[in-house]
Amino acid sequence: MTYKNIIPGIFISRPNRFTAEVEIDGNIEICHVKNTGRCKELLIPGAEVYLQKSDNPNRATKYDLIAVRKGERLINMDSNAPNKVFFEYLQSGAYIKNITLIKPEARYGSSRFDFYVEAEGRRIFIEVKGVTLEENGVVMFPDAPTERGVKHLNELMRCASEGYEAHVVFVIQMNDVKYFTPNNRTHPAFGEALAAAKQAGVTVAAFDCEVGEDSLEIGNVVEVRL
């Protein structure tokens, strides 16, 4: 996927989950933060960020914060991007071959999964999670407790028990990482649910991404350690 109208800026502060103060060409702008996670290790004063200028002149904020540079690493922070790039990946046939149907936002039970896919008699529910938390090359999810994430894993286990294929895919919004693991320090219940899901037949997969200042693309399979 590619972005239009990307410009650089310098992060100053984050007054709340949804906005950030950013310096752009010497001016202070209030920007929309598309990732409501904590991201404390990313959004630090002085960090180089990349923003997309909105085409809507009536918006309260002119810019969306898309990516941030952490040392030598460029990390995409757009919470909508993982679904978009994985949809492109599904369409390419690289993850599942001979797909005949891709249905985004598919409801099952009391949950709504990111994708329902059919391929040669296979019926597959897929939930996608974006990953931005990294420490020494190890990437983790979640960066904050997520009861919704635990609920999704429980529903995926139910899917598997009823004859569907069930997948949870972690799209790592950076490249050159060592491995993925659940963030048991922040939310041990999610790590427990993820291990239980794998034991129950849910496929657990992770991919890194090639990140550009104005682009994002699924890259390589990343080892999952539970």
Rosetta blueprint (number, residue, H / E / L):
1 M L
2 T E
3 Y L
4 K L
5 N L
6 I E
7 I E
8 P E
9 G E
10 I E
11 F E
12 I E
13 S E
14 R E
15 P E
16 N E
17 R L
18 F L
19 T E
20 A E
21 E E
22 V E
23 E E
24 I E
25 D L
26 G L
27 N E
28 I E
29 E E
30 I E
31 C E
32 H E
33 V E
34 K L
35 N L
36 T L
37 G L
38 R L
39 C L
40 K L
41 E L
42 L L
43 L L
44 I L
45 P L
46 G L
47 A L
48 E E
49 V E
50 Y E
51 L E
52 Q E
53 K E
54 S L
55 D L
56 N L
57 P L
58 N L
59 R L
60 A L
61 T L
62 K L
63 Y E
64 D E
65 L E
66 I E
67 A E
68 V E
69 R E
70 K E
71 G L
72 E L
73 R E
74 L E
75 I E
76 N E
77 M L
78 D L
79 S L
80 N L
81 A H
82 P H
83 N H
84 K H
85 V H
86 F H
87 F H
88 E H
89 Y H
90 L H
91 Q H
92 S H
93 G L
94 A L
95 Y L
96 I L
97 K L
98 N L
99 I L
100 T L
101 L E
102 I E
103 K E
104 P E
105 E E
106 A E
107 R E
108 Y E
109 G L
110 S L
111 S E
112 R E
113 F E
114 D E
115 F E
116 Y E
117 V E
118 E E
119 A E
120 E L
121 G L
122 R E
123 R E
124 I E
125 F E
126 I E
127 E E
128 V E
129 K E
130 G E
131 V E
132 T L
133 L E
134 E E
135 E E
136 N L
137 G L
138 V E
139 V E
140 M E
141 F E
142 P L
143 D L
144 A L
145 P L
146 T L
147 E H
148 R H
149 G H
150 V H
151 K H
152 H H
153 L H
154 N H
155 E H
156 L H
157 M H
158 R H
159 C H
160 A H
161 S H
162 E L
163 G L
164 Y L
165 E E
166 A E
167 H E
168 V E
169 V E
170 F E
171 V E
172 I E
173 Q L
174 M L
175 N L
176 D L
177 V L
178 K L
179 Y E
180 F E
181 T E
182 P E
183 N L
184 N L
185 R L
186 T L
187 H L
188 P H
189 A H
190 F H
191 G H
192 E H
193 A H
194 L H
195 A H
196 A H
197 A H
198 K H
199 Q H
200 A L
201 G L
202 V L
203 T E
204 V E
205 A E
206 A E
207 F E
208 D E
209 C E
210 E E
211 V E
212 G E
213 E L
214 D L
215 S E
216 L E
217 E E
218 I E
219 G E
220 N E
221 V E
222 V L
223 E L
224 V E
225 R L
226 L L
